[in-house]
Amino acid sequence: MSRPAWWRPHSGTDALKFSQLPGFPKLFLDFVDHDSRVESFFPCRPDLQSLRNHAGVLAARSYPRGQLQAVLEVQAQRFHSGQSAYENIGRVGREDTLVVLTGDPAGLFGGPLSTLWKALSAIKLSNFLNEQGLPAVPVFWMQSRAIDVPQPPSLLLVDREGRRHMLRLGNRSSGDPDSTGVASVPPEIEQVLAGLKEFVGDEATEVLELLRNAYTPGTAISSAFARFFSRLMEDWGLIFVNPDEPDFKELWESFHSRVEPEAERIRELVKAQQLRLAQAGSGSAADLASITTLLFQQTILPGVASVADPHEYSVVACSLPALQALGIPPPVVWPRISATIIETRILKLLERYELRWDDLLAGCDAVIQAVAGRKPKAATAQDFDTVTREISRRLEDLFAALPPEHQSLKEVIEESKSKMIYQVNKMRDKFLAGHDLRQRTIRRQITRACESVAPDRELQERRIASLQFLFRYSAGFVRTVYDKIDIGKFEHQVVVVD
């Protein structure tokens, strides 16, 4: 069988260009590839010099730092933030502090891996700036809805054997639901946690306790999310912001009073920018609510950089003329970490079958077929049948060739034939049993790898919950992957964990 078009020789766990993988918007691909057609939409490249230049521009501007600090301290108390977060909030009140901003919907139990990558990207970039002498703190802005970034309606966990467990909260409580479909943690959370305990066993008591303390019945989903992530990010002091809380009312009112006179003009500017994007071949939808949020963020925060998901680049690009019209410096847009986590046992499996991890995106059936096609042709049941027929024919020929005085050997020949055919059939049965076992083993192993690395032929970061790896490796997993990711590598990375 010939190899499929997608197959390439194994080359380890190197990073891949985004263009080699499915699901990345063209605008984002053009941005990371330095395509000249989109340069006008992103005036700042993601590099240290751009960050330094932007920091200098922000230093000349004023922000409601005192008011913002007070609001963030109130929210930090609500989110059970740690000491490091309070220290970073205190730094926000100082005139020289910059903000590295990111955000996502407040997903159930921390959401998919992409949310974790966003948070760690903001932390890592802010730490890099501090090392360069530019004081910065990381801020995570909780979106009330998944407006910009496609999010799964439920979370997927995959156990070590490749079995799935879907996480969802079905309660429809009153109020505006967030990305989980509920506004607050329902009473049924205890049943959900009990099901998780049964799924993961006794090895994940630490993480289950963190979930139980954060997701208490009646708590707003956004607050529960922030409480859980605050504990995971406690060492780095990630600041969480919920702009939908009443704490932000005055800041919102001040912002609206400033932009309301320009509202019609902003809409026209955004519409014209969307047309220019389409003409450049990178058109994609960007709703006005998302653009308004970005304008608000850059008005109240000294945002030196915005860590963005690939699907958020259209919002940033469409916001540019509105930012310029309001005299607001656009942030340096920094691609969030994009990565696939591969456990060493999966890596060994891929090496055994001479597969790359991204081959699994072709789907289990295609990979299994390709693996089978690369192996030497095994003996088949028909081959054994051919041998038995040949034994019968040869012995019959032998008997026919015997002279009349040796016809008494017929019984001996028949008995020998029966014994030989019996042994061949016995080998045939063993072969078939072994072949079936091997085929089942290959299918089980490749299915397990596909479910862990590329479920439903999608990138792991879009489908699998970060919770899966927290259960498997404890809360310390966050520090492990933080140390392995490279904030300056604008490719899809591979993180190998034991």
Backbone torsions as a table, in degrees:
resi	resn	phi	psi	omega
1	MET	NA	133.8	179.5
2	SER	-74.6	154.6	-179.8
3	ARG	-75.1	144.9	179.1
4	PRO	-68.6	162.6	-175.3
5	ALA	-62.5	-28.5	-175.2
6	TRP	-81.8	-10.1	-173.8
7	TRP	-76.2	136.2	174.1
8	ARG	-135.5	154.1	177.8
9	PRO	-58.7	148.9	-179.3
10	HIS	-63.1	134.9	178.7
11	SER	-137.3	35.5	173.7
12	GLY	79.5	-145.5	-173.5
13	THR	-119.4	39.5	179.1
14	ASP	-65.6	153.4	174.1
15	ALA	-67.4	154.9	179.4
16	LEU	-119.7	147.8	173.0
17	LYS	-64.4	145.6	180.0
18	PHE	-60.2	-31.3	-179.0
19	SER	-67.4	-14.9	178.2
20	GLN	-85.8	-4.2	-174.2
21	LEU	-121.1	156.0	-177.0
22	PRO	-82.4	155.3	167.0
23	GLY	90.0	5.4	179.6
24	PHE	-97.3	128.8	-177.9
25	PRO	-62.1	149.0	-178.0
26	LYS	-60.9	-38.5	-178.9
27	LEU	-60.2	-43.0	178.1
28	PHE	-64.9	-43.7	179.6
29	LEU	-61.6	-41.6	177.9
30	ASP	-64.0	-36.8	-179.7
31	PHE	-64.2	-51.3	-177.0
32	VAL	-70.7	-22.0	178.8
33	ASP	-91.5	6.2	179.1
34	HIS	59.1	37.6	179.3
35	ASP	-67.4	127.9	-176.1
36	SER	-63.6	-22.3	-177.5
37	ARG	-69.0	-19.2	-177.9
38	VAL	-114.5	5.1	-178.6
39	GLU	-59.7	-36.6	-177.3
40	SER	-69.0	-19.2	-179.9
41	PHE	-85.6	-17.0	-178.9
42	PHE	-134.2	88.0	-173.7
43	PRO	-66.4	-17.4	-177.3
44	CYS	-118.0	126.6	174.3
45	ARG	-79.4	151.8	179.1
46	PRO	-79.1	84.3	177.2
47	ASP	-148.7	171.5	-174.5
48	LEU	-63.5	-39.3	-178.7
49	GLN	-63.1	-41.0	176.8
50	SER	-62.3	-40.6	179.0
51	LEU	-63.9	-42.2	178.6
52	ARG	-63.8	-45.1	-179.9
53	ASN	-61.3	-43.9	-178.2
54	HIS	-67.8	-36.5	177.3
55	ALA	-61.1	-37.8	177.9
56	GLY	-65.5	-38.3	177.9
57	VAL	-65.7	-44.0	-177.8
58	LEU	-67.1	-28.6	-178.7
59	ALA	-62.7	-24.8	-178.7
60	ALA	-89.0	0.0	-177.0
61	ARG	-106.6	160.2	177.6
62	SER	-111.3	146.7	180.0
63	TYR	-135.1	155.6	179.5
64	PRO	-76.3	61.2	-170.8
65	ARG	-63.0	-44.4	-178.8
66	GLY	-63.0	-46.7	178.8
67	GLN	-63.3	-42.5	-179.8
68	LEU	-64.9	-41.7	179.3
69	GLN	-60.3	-42.7	-179.7
70	ALA	-63.1	-42.3	179.7
71	VAL	-65.6	-43.3	-178.6
72	LEU	-65.8	-33.7	177.9
73	GLU	-67.1	-38.7	177.1
74	VAL	-63.8	-44.7	-179.4
75	GLN	-68.5	-36.0	178.6
76	ALA	-61.3	-36.3	176.9
77	GLN	-65.5	-40.8	179.5
78	ARG	-66.0	-32.7	-176.4
79	PHE	-91.3	3.5	-179.7
80	HIS	56.8	41.3	-178.1
81	SER	-68.3	155.8	-179.1
82	GLY	-86.2	179.4	-176.5
83	GLN	-61.2	-39.0	-179.0
84	SER	-62.2	-36.3	178.3
85	ALA	-66.6	-42.0	177.7
86	TYR	-62.7	-38.6	178.1
87	GLU	-64.1	-41.3	178.4
88	ASN	-67.3	-36.1	176.0
89	ILE	-62.8	-39.5	175.7
90	GLY	-61.4	-35.3	178.8
91	ARG	-68.7	-30.1	177.6
92	VAL	-58.3	-32.2	-179.5
93	GLY	-71.9	-11.7	-179.5
94	ARG	-88.1	146.6	-172.0
95	GLU	-67.7	-22.0	-174.8
96	ASP	-97.4	0.0	-174.8
97	THR	-82.7	133.2	176.6
98	LEU	-102.3	164.1	179.7
99	VAL	-122.9	132.1	167.8
100	VAL	-102.0	114.3	-169.9
101	LEU	-105.6	139.2	168.9
102	THR	-146.9	179.4	-179.7
103	GLY	-178.8	165.5	-179.3
104	ASP	-167.2	164.5	171.7
105	PRO	-61.9	151.7	178.6
106	ALA	-78.1	82.5	-175.0
107	GLY	-73.0	155.7	178.8
108	LEU	-58.6	127.2	175.6
109	PHE	54.4	33.7	177.1
110	GLY	97.4	-8.9	175.7
111	GLY	73.4	-169.4	-179.5
112	PRO	-72.5	170.8	-179.4
113	LEU	-57.2	-31.9	-178.9
114	SER	-58.1	-32.5	177.7
115	THR	-67.4	-42.0	176.4
116	LEU	-62.1	-41.9	179.3
117	TRP	-61.6	-37.8	178.5
118	LYS	-62.8	-48.3	-178.7
119	ALA	-61.2	-46.6	-179.1
120	LEU	-67.9	-32.1	176.9
121	SER	-63.3	-45.4	179.4
122	ALA	-63.7	-41.6	179.3
123	ILE	-63.5	-47.1	-176.4
124	LYS	-66.3	-38.8	179.1
125	LEU	-68.7	-40.1	178.6
126	SER	-66.0	-38.5	176.9
127	ASN	-65.0	-37.3	176.4
128	PHE	-62.3	-43.2	179.0
129	LEU	-62.7	-41.7	177.6
130	ASN	-60.5	-38.9	177.7
131	GLU	-64.9	-27.3	179.7
132	GLN	-89.0	6.3	179.3
133	GLY	84.4	15.5	177.7
134	LEU	-111.6	103.0	-176.6
135	PRO	-60.5	126.1	-177.0
136	ALA	-148.7	151.8	175.9
137	VAL	-129.8	148.6	177.8
138	PRO	-88.8	137.6	-179.8
139	VAL	-128.3	132.1	177.1
140	PHE	-111.1	114.7	-176.4
141	TRP	-95.2	113.1	-177.4
142	MET	-80.8	119.1	177.5
143	GLN	-84.5	138.5	-178.2
144	SER	-73.3	-25.5	179.6
145	ARG	-139.7	156.5	177.8
146	ALA	-80.3	69.6	-175.1
147	ILE	-74.0	-45.2	-170.7
148	ASP	-98.5	-33.5	-171.2
149	VAL	-111.9	121.2	177.5
150	PRO	-58.2	128.6	-179.8
151	GLN	-125.1	143.1	177.9
152	PRO	-66.9	144.7	179.8
153	PRO	-68.7	-18.1	176.5
154	SER	-145.0	165.1	-177.7
155	LEU	-100.3	145.2	-177.8
156	LEU	-110.8	128.7	169.1
157	LEU	-114.4	142.3	177.3
158	VAL	-126.7	126.0	-179.3
159	ASP	-81.8	-179.1	-174.8
160	ARG	-65.5	-19.2	178.8
161	GLU	-96.1	3.8	178.6
162	GLY	87.2	8.8	178.5
163	ARG	-81.4	141.8	-176.7
164	ARG	-92.8	151.5	171.9
165	HIS	-141.8	118.4	-177.6
166	MET	-94.2	133.6	178.2
167	LEU	-105.7	128.4	175.3
168	ARG	-158.6	155.1	171.9
169	LEU	-114.2	119.1	-173.7
170	GLY	-89.4	-9.9	-176.5
171	ASN	-67.4	136.5	175.5
172	ARG	-110.2	88.1	-178.7
173	SER	-83.2	168.0	-178.2
174	SER	-72.0	164.7	-178.7
175	GLY	96.1	175.8	-179.9
176	ASP	-79.1	117.6	-180.0
177	PRO	-73.7	151.3	174.6
178	ASP	-96.8	-157.2	-173.9
179	SER	-66.4	-14.2	178.0
180	THR	-84.7	-13.4	-176.7
181	GLY	91.9	1.0	179.0
182	VAL	-133.6	156.0	179.4
183	ALA	-92.8	-30.2	-179.6
184	SER	-141.2	162.3	-178.1
185	VAL	-68.0	121.1	-177.9
186	PRO	-80.4	163.8	178.8
187	PRO	-59.2	-27.0	-177.2
188	GLU	-69.2	-0.6	-179.7
189	ILE	-57.5	-32.7	-179.8
190	GLU	-63.4	-38.9	177.2
191	GLN	-67.0	-37.3	178.5
192	VAL	-63.8	-45.1	179.7
193	LEU	-65.9	-36.9	177.5
194	ALA	-64.2	-39.8	176.9
195	GLY	-64.4	-37.3	177.2
196	LEU	-65.3	-41.1	179.6
197	LYS	-61.7	-40.4	178.2
198	GLU	-66.3	-34.3	-178.3
199	PHE	-70.4	-42.1	-173.3
200	VAL	-98.4	-14.4	-179.6
201	GLY	81.1	-155.9	-173.9
202	ASP	-92.8	2.0	-175.3
203	GLU	-83.2	-11.2	-172.7
204	ALA	-116.0	31.9	-176.3
205	THR	-62.7	-34.9	-179.2
206	GLU	-62.1	-49.6	-177.8
207	VAL	-69.3	-39.3	176.9
208	LEU	-60.4	-37.2	178.6
209	GLU	-68.0	-37.7	175.4
210	LEU	-61.5	-42.9	178.6
211	LEU	-64.3	-44.4	-177.6
212	ARG	-63.0	-38.0	179.9
213	ASN	-72.7	-30.3	-177.8
214	ALA	-85.9	-43.5	-174.3
215	TYR	-98.3	69.8	176.6
216	THR	-89.7	143.9	-178.2
217	PRO	-53.4	134.6	179.1
218	GLY	92.2	-15.6	178.7
219	THR	-73.6	138.0	175.8
220	ALA	-58.2	139.1	-179.5
221	ILE	-56.7	-40.2	179.8
222	SER	-62.1	-41.6	178.7
223	SER	-67.4	-40.5	178.9
224	ALA	-62.8	-43.0	177.3
225	PHE	-59.0	-48.1	-178.3
226	ALA	-64.1	-38.4	178.8
227	ARG	-63.1	-44.0	-179.1
228	PHE	-65.5	-49.6	-179.1
229	PHE	-67.9	-31.6	178.0
230	SER	-59.7	-39.2	178.7
231	ARG	-69.4	-39.2	179.8
232	LEU	-66.9	-34.6	-176.3
233	MET	-102.5	19.0	-171.0
234	GLU	-56.7	-37.1	-177.0
235	ASP	-65.5	-26.5	-172.6
236	TRP	-103.9	-9.0	176.5
237	GLY	68.2	38.6	176.9
238	LEU	-61.2	128.5	-179.2
239	ILE	-91.9	126.8	178.3
240	PHE	-101.6	140.4	-178.8
241	VAL	-127.6	128.6	170.6
242	ASN	-115.5	98.6	-175.2
243	PRO	-72.1	-9.1	-178.8
244	ASP	-88.0	-5.6	178.8
245	GLU	-75.8	154.0	177.7
246	PRO	-57.9	-21.2	179.7
247	ASP	-57.2	-27.8	-175.7
248	PHE	-93.7	5.5	-173.7
249	LYS	-57.1	-49.2	-177.2
250	GLU	-64.9	-39.4	179.2
251	LEU	-65.2	-40.0	177.0
252	TRP	-64.9	-44.0	-179.1
253	GLU	-62.1	-41.8	178.2
254	SER	-63.1	-41.1	179.0
255	PHE	-64.6	-46.8	-178.3
256	HIS	-63.2	-37.1	179.1
257	SER	-64.7	-27.6	179.7
258	ARG	-79.9	-40.8	-172.5
259	VAL	-93.9	-18.3	-176.3
260	GLU	-55.5	-43.9	178.9
261	PRO	-61.9	-22.3	-178.3
262	GLU	-101.6	7.8	-170.9
263	ALA	-58.0	-48.1	-177.6
264	GLU	-65.4	-40.8	178.7
265	ARG	-63.5	-41.3	179.3
266	ILE	-61.9	-42.4	179.0
267	ARG	-60.9	-41.0	179.9
268	GLU	-67.7	-39.5	178.7
269	LEU	-63.6	-42.4	179.8
270	VAL	-65.1	-43.2	179.7
271	LYS	-61.0	-42.8	179.4
272	ALA	-66.4	-37.7	179.0
273	GLN	-66.6	-38.5	177.2
274	GLN	-62.7	-37.0	177.6
275	LEU	-65.5	-41.4	178.2
276	ARG	-63.8	-38.8	177.0
277	LEU	-61.8	-43.2	179.4
278	ALA	-63.2	-40.9	179.6
279	GLN	-65.7	-28.9	177.4
280	ALA	-81.5	-0.3	179.5
281	GLY	81.8	14.4	-177.3
282	SER	-125.9	27.4	-177.4
283	GLY	-68.2	136.9	173.7
284	SER	-158.0	156.4	-174.0
285	ALA	-68.0	143.3	173.2
286	ALA	-145.0	111.2	-175.2
287	ASP	-79.7	155.2	-175.0
288	LEU	-64.9	-30.8	179.5
289	ALA	-62.7	-41.5	178.8
290	SER	-66.3	-40.1	179.1
291	ILE	-66.2	-40.9	177.2
292	THR	-60.3	-41.2	178.3
293	THR	-60.8	-44.3	179.4
294	LEU	-62.4	-42.0	178.0
295	LEU	-61.5	-42.1	179.3
296	PHE	-63.4	-44.8	179.7
297	GLN	-57.9	-47.9	-176.2
298	GLN	-73.5	-16.0	176.8
299	THR	-79.1	-39.8	-174.0
300	ILE	-99.4	-16.9	-176.7
301	LEU	-117.3	140.4	173.9
302	PRO	-78.5	67.8	-173.0
303	GLY	-77.4	102.9	179.4
304	VAL	-78.1	-28.6	-179.7
305	ALA	-148.1	148.2	175.5
306	SER	-120.9	113.9	178.1
307	VAL	-80.4	114.9	-169.2
308	ALA	-117.0	146.8	171.1
309	ASP	-76.1	151.2	178.6
310	PRO	-52.7	-30.1	-178.5
311	HIS	-82.3	-4.2	-178.5
312	GLU	-96.5	-2.1	-174.6
313	TYR	-68.8	-28.4	177.6
314	SER	-66.7	-36.4	177.7
315	VAL	-64.0	-45.7	179.9
316	VAL	-61.9	-45.3	-178.3
317	ALA	-64.7	-42.6	-179.3
318	CYS	-70.3	-22.6	-179.4
319	SER	-79.5	-18.9	-171.9
320	LEU	-54.4	-51.8	-179.3
321	PRO	-64.5	-31.3	177.3
322	ALA	-68.3	-41.6	176.5
323	LEU	-60.5	-45.1	-179.2
324	GLN	-64.5	-39.2	179.8
325	ALA	-64.5	-32.9	-179.6
326	LEU	-90.4	-0.1	179.8
327	GLY	71.9	29.0	-178.7
328	ILE	-104.7	123.5	179.2
329	PRO	-64.7	129.0	177.2
330	PRO	-70.6	146.1	-179.7
331	PRO	-76.1	161.4	168.9
332	VAL	-73.4	121.5	-178.8
333	VAL	-86.3	122.9	-175.9
334	TRP	-117.6	124.5	179.3
335	PRO	-62.7	132.8	175.1
336	ARG	-66.7	157.9	172.9
337	ILE	-58.3	134.1	171.9
338	SER	-122.5	123.2	-172.8
339	ALA	-154.5	155.5	172.5
340	THR	-116.1	131.6	178.0
341	ILE	-91.8	127.0	178.2
342	ILE	-124.1	122.8	176.6
343	GLU	-77.6	150.6	-174.7
344	THR	-58.9	-33.4	179.9
345	ARG	-66.7	-35.3	176.0
346	ILE	-71.2	-39.0	179.2
347	LEU	-61.2	-42.3	177.9
348	LYS	-63.7	-37.9	178.0
349	LEU	-63.1	-44.0	178.8
350	LEU	-62.7	-41.2	179.1
351	GLU	-64.2	-38.3	-179.4
352	ARG	-61.1	-39.4	-177.5
353	TYR	-98.8	10.8	178.4
354	GLU	55.1	49.5	-179.8
355	LEU	-114.3	149.6	165.9
356	ARG	-91.1	156.0	-178.6
357	TRP	-62.1	-37.1	-176.9
358	ASP	-74.5	-12.0	172.1
359	ASP	-60.5	-27.7	-177.4
360	LEU	-66.3	-17.5	177.6
361	LEU	-67.8	-13.9	177.0
362	ALA	-74.8	-13.9	-180.0
363	GLY	100.5	152.9	-174.2
364	CYS	-57.4	-48.2	-175.6
365	ASP	-61.5	-42.7	-179.6
366	ALA	-65.8	-40.2	-179.7
367	VAL	-67.3	-44.5	179.3
368	ILE	-60.7	-43.0	179.1
369	GLN	-63.0	-40.7	-179.8
370	ALA	-67.0	-40.9	178.3
371	VAL	-62.5	-43.9	179.1
372	ALA	-63.6	-37.4	-178.7
373	GLY	-69.8	-22.2	-179.1
374	ARG	-87.6	-12.2	-177.9
375	LYS	-86.4	148.9	174.5
376	PRO	-57.9	147.8	-178.2
377	LYS	-62.5	122.1	-179.5
378	ALA	-82.8	158.9	174.3
379	ALA	-61.1	147.3	-178.8
380	THR	-118.5	170.1	177.5
381	ALA	-60.0	-33.7	179.6
382	GLN	-63.9	-34.3	178.2
383	ASP	-63.4	-40.8	177.7
384	PHE	-66.0	-40.1	178.2
385	ASP	-62.1	-37.1	177.8
386	THR	-62.7	-40.1	179.0
387	VAL	-63.2	-44.8	-179.3
388	THR	-63.9	-39.4	177.9
389	ARG	-65.0	-38.7	179.8
390	GLU	-66.5	-39.6	176.7
391	ILE	-60.2	-47.5	-180.0
392	SER	-60.3	-45.3	-177.2
393	ARG	-64.6	-45.0	-177.7
394	ARG	-64.8	-41.7	-179.8
395	LEU	-69.6	-35.5	175.9
396	GLU	-65.5	-39.6	176.4
397	ASP	-63.7	-39.1	178.8
398	LEU	-62.4	-44.4	-179.7
399	PHE	-63.7	-40.8	-179.3
400	ALA	-64.9	-28.1	-177.7
401	ALA	-83.9	-9.6	-178.3
402	LEU	-70.3	141.5	174.9
403	PRO	-69.0	160.5	-175.1
404	PRO	-55.4	-35.3	-176.4
405	GLU	-69.3	-10.8	179.7
406	HIS	-110.4	17.9	179.8
407	GLN	-63.4	-18.9	178.7
408	SER	-65.8	-13.6	178.8
409	LEU	-76.1	-5.2	-177.3
410	LYS	-55.4	-45.1	-178.6
411	GLU	-64.3	-38.7	179.0
412	VAL	-63.6	-43.7	-179.7
413	ILE	-64.4	-42.9	179.8
414	GLU	-62.9	-41.6	179.6
415	GLU	-65.0	-41.8	178.5
416	SER	-63.6	-41.7	179.0
417	LYS	-60.7	-44.0	-179.6
418	SER	-61.5	-42.3	-179.5
419	LYS	-65.8	-42.9	-179.4
420	MET	-65.8	-43.8	179.7
421	ILE	-65.2	-36.5	177.2
422	TYR	-60.3	-45.3	-179.2
423	GLN	-66.0	-40.1	178.1
424	VAL	-63.8	-43.9	178.7
425	ASN	-64.5	-34.2	176.9
426	LYS	-64.4	-42.8	176.2
427	MET	-64.0	-39.4	178.7
428	ARG	-60.1	-45.1	-179.6
429	ASP	-63.9	-40.5	178.7
430	LYS	-65.7	-39.9	178.1
431	PHE	-62.0	-47.5	-178.5
432	LEU	-62.2	-40.9	178.7
433	ALA	-64.5	-43.5	179.1
434	GLY	-67.1	-39.5	178.8
435	HIS	-63.9	-45.3	179.4
436	ASP	-62.6	-41.2	179.1
437	LEU	-63.8	-43.1	179.7
438	ARG	-64.4	-42.5	179.4
439	GLN	-63.4	-41.0	177.6
440	ARG	-65.3	-38.2	179.2
441	THR	-65.3	-45.4	178.7
442	ILE	-60.7	-47.0	-179.5
443	ARG	-62.4	-43.9	-179.5
444	ARG	-63.5	-43.8	-178.0
445	GLN	-67.3	-43.8	-179.0
446	ILE	-71.2	-37.7	175.8
447	THR	-61.4	-42.7	178.4
448	ARG	-61.7	-41.9	178.7
449	ALA	-66.0	-43.7	179.4
450	CYS	-62.3	-43.7	-179.6
451	GLU	-64.1	-35.5	-177.7
452	SER	-79.1	-36.2	-171.8
453	VAL	-102.8	-37.2	-175.1
454	ALA	-144.6	65.6	-178.3
455	PRO	-63.6	134.7	-179.9
456	ASP	56.7	29.6	177.8
457	ARG	62.4	27.6	176.3
458	GLU	-115.2	161.2	175.4
459	LEU	-63.3	140.7	-178.9
460	GLN	-53.3	-41.5	-173.8
461	GLU	-63.5	-21.2	-178.4
462	ARG	-89.5	-18.9	-172.1
463	ARG	-117.6	-37.6	-171.8
464	ILE	-91.6	138.9	179.9
465	ALA	-72.8	140.6	173.1
466	SER	-60.5	-25.2	179.9
467	LEU	-57.1	-32.1	-179.4
468	GLN	-56.4	-45.0	-177.0
469	PHE	-79.6	-27.7	173.9
470	LEU	-65.2	-42.5	176.1
471	PHE	-60.8	-41.0	-173.0
472	ARG	-77.6	-33.9	-172.7
473	TYR	-121.6	1.8	-178.9
474	SER	81.2	174.3	-179.0
475	ALA	-63.7	-21.0	177.9
476	GLY	-66.2	-11.0	176.9
477	PHE	-58.4	-34.0	-178.2
478	VAL	-61.8	-44.4	177.7
479	ARG	-64.7	-38.6	-179.5
480	THR	-59.7	-49.5	-177.5
481	VAL	-74.7	-29.9	176.2
482	TYR	-57.9	-43.0	-178.5
483	ASP	-69.7	-20.9	-175.4
484	LYS	-94.3	-25.3	-175.1
485	ILE	-79.1	152.9	-178.6
486	ASP	-118.4	109.7	-176.0
487	ILE	-69.8	-16.8	-178.6
488	GLY	-98.7	1.9	179.9
489	LYS	-99.7	108.1	-176.8
490	PHE	-91.2	60.1	175.7
491	GLU	-141.4	167.7	175.7
492	HIS	-78.9	118.4	-173.5
493	GLN	-94.7	162.1	175.0
494	VAL	-118.1	126.3	179.0
495	VAL	-111.7	114.3	-179.8
496	VAL	-94.3	127.9	178.5
497	VAL	-125.6	149.4	-179.3
498	ASP	-77.3	NA	NA
